[in-house]
Amino acid sequence: MNSMAAFQDPELCRGLLERLKSLIRACARPVRFMEVCGTHTVSIFQSGLRSLLPEGLTHLSGPGCPVCVTHDAEVAAMLNLARHDTVILATFGDLLRVPGPDGKSLKHAQAEGARVRVVYSPLDAVKLAAEHPHATVVFPGVGFETTAPGVAGAVLAAYKQRLGNFCILPFHKLVPPALRALLEKAPQEQGKGIDAFLLPGHVAVVLGVAPFRFVAEEFGRPAVIGGFEPADILSALCAMVSQIAEGRALAVNAYRRVVADEGNPAARSAMDMVFMPGEARWRGLGLIPASGLELRPEFEEFDALRRFGISLGETGSIPGCRCGDVLSGLLTPGECPLFGKSCTPQNPTGPCMVSTEGSCAAWYRYQGT
Ligand code: SF4
């Protein structure tokens, strides 16, 4: 059995599930946990774990899908730039179908003649800029601490090559400030708020444990870093629920085969060299201080917002779409009036149905309407 298969082993999972059931009984109260990672969302549904969770343990899917948390104003800025005559917008494919406030996406803009190119890494966008000296190549930097070091590397590469026609849209989001905002916003009554976090394994690979300690120390909620195989998730849930049963709250690394407690200092230092924390707009959570990444003054020439004089003002939002409430854990996808009716993966209304990591798409695909 290879190492990955070991974490999918049915016997191991059955044992962990039994342990989870007895821990939930020991809690003597319902527990609501939130994951904040698109890979966890998909894995929990795809493996069938969601339907096996014991009564009294509720799964909430939070703002973990990079495309979904990208704010309407940011999507509108991408669309406006893509339509600019001198611009080539170089993007990861998952942004192509995300609708802007007017319902149109980069895919529509591309069909109307905009130069939108799909790239597989931020460095591909730098290469594109070198190959097209008469255009400005703009790369939308979206996602979390997982993608930011790669985008920082692309900015450094363009800086070294003195490429004046490459820039980025600095739309990255930082997970720890979002957890704080979620805890401050969540209802405090028992059975309505967030009792614990299943922390994102990929983000923790970069950050380590320390940036998540405030969840336990200031808010008294367990926070457990978990992997993505069924046994990883069940182990993390056991570590979380046992704390609640014992009246404790700690930040715990339950994904040690991949995540070092200190994270990845080299990735953080690449990120820190190019970016500094700044205010960011999140779909559903609004403006959160120090939850995004701005370019440092020495790299501001690579800021597309600055170069094209764009300010992210108020924009409309997609009519009827409740993605913001879904991402905040205030609504389940099935409770959105559009779910499975006018909004389906084939004909998505909001980003949570567009992205394969979106909660609405996962609900639709694995649970049906
Ligand atoms: Fe948004 Fe569609 Fe999900 Fe409703 S079902 S929240 S419209 S993505």
Residues whose N, C-alpha, C, O or C-beta is under 5 A from the ligand:
A	BS01	SF4	G320 C321 R322 C323 V326 P333 C336 L338 F339 C343 T349 G350 P351 C352 M353 C360
